[in-house]
Amino acid sequence: MKHLRKILLILLVVASFGSINAQDANNPWVIGFGTNAIHSPDAKADVFKVSQWNTASYFSRLTVSNYIDDGFSFEGALSVNNITNNNSLKVSEVSFLAIDGSLKYDLNSLSFIGETGMFDPYVLIGGGYTWVDQKGAGTFNWGTGANFWFSENLGLNLQAVGKHVFNDFFLENNHWQFSAGVVLKFGGTDTDGDGIYDKHDKCVDVAGLKEFNGCPDTDADGIQDSEDSCPTVAGLKELNGCPDADADGIADKDDSCPNVAGTKANNGCPDTDGDGVVDKDDACPNVAGPAANKGCPWPDTDADGVFDKDDKCVDVAGPASNNGCPEEVISAAAEKQLNDFAKTINFNSNRFSFKPRISVQLDAIVSILKEFDRANFSVDGYTDSRGTDKYNQALSEKRANAVMKYLTDHGVAADRLSAKGFGEANSIDSNNTAKGRANNRRVEIKVVNKK
């Protein structure tokens, strides 16, 4: 390629621009691709005549720009073209190659202009070197231009530059170069993707809001998370961003009763009856009572004068001398004697009639039941194992009822007694011997209320 070495030299120079100033602003780099048009380098050419302009292909100009500071940036440009409209060179067409460096100033940086949105005008001054048909000359450049940004990073550039040439081997007058192309901004870092570049983001790794310098306000209560004691729940500024649902002046996180107004002394909980037990822990919030009974007065369920807390028989009245329980309805000695008599009540085989001389034991049982008239009893009948289950069940019930009838016939109140049959269950002796079977044909009399 005719200008290969020159192009490589130019690219090395452009690449070195990065050392001028490190990235110190949002998107400090801009690269542009486009076309250029050169006014015919001929003193006799008419700048306003379209035919006197030399237009290159669509991709004939490359620019790289780096932001410096305070609106200033440095731009390097490479342009190629063909000069066809020239009377001075006496040739029909010659190649054109230019490398330029310019110091640009963004007019939006002026206080009286300010930001203009997508329109970004600038002025420039600089110099360069131009080759025409392999002959070169230095130039002094000045001009103006503008970027029209379609988005944060993509825009259109239009620029007009006047060039004064320091050698007259091909130019008899200064010339103009117009250019147009696409420009791309890049280089800014936004780690958390919140639209605020890291340089200005105080919370680089967490997406946030512009008004909080890139820090988040998760609950959207106007207090950034780093200063919000309750960052996930919207709250009040005076409570460091925490809510107060019951409006008692105590933040919900410190309020043991967040939905009911209370006092600070009770950690935000009310104490309606003033007994020192807050309502949420008070089983009787409207009646004063000791804390030991969850804020309720001590009860006396059986109304025997002994509070339930001291009453060992809460549902049955009894004297305090017996811890609120009733006196025993039958003595242990009498109960043992009753069991001994009951064991001797035997029945004839396959019958519910008593064996001879059993009335003596039955009369003794009647005497005990009459003596302890506050006790109630269960008469339980049993059989031996001979016979079917159904037969034995019926027979055991008849035996229990036979004993119960004897007792009631001899003066024991029927409402103190109950009779049940259990068949051959709960044997007390072997069913393999006659004596054992006789022992199993029995009744048992049990006390059902000892107090």
Secondary structure, DSSP 8 states (H G I E B T S, - for coil): -TTHHHHHHHHHHHHGGGGTS---SSS-EEEEEEEEEEE-S-TT--TT-GGGEEE--SS-EEEEEEEEETTEEEEEEEEEEEE-S-SSS-SS-EEEEEEEEEEEEEGGGSTTT---TTEEEEEEEEEEEEEETTEEEEEEEEEEEEEEESSSSEEEEEEEEEEEES--SS-SS-EEEEEEEEEEEE----TT-SSS-GGG-SSTTS--BGGGTTB--TT-SSS-GGG-SSTTS--BGGGTTB--TT-SSS-GGG-SSTTS--BGGGTTB--TT-SSS-GGG-SSTTS---GGGTTS----TT-SSS-TTT-SSTTS---GGGTT----SS-HHHHHHHHHHHHT-BB-TT--SB-TT-HHHHHHHHHHHHHTTT--EEEEE---S-S-HHHHHHHHHHHHHHHHHHHHHTT--GGGEEEEE-TT-S-SS-TTSHHHHHHHSBEEEEES---
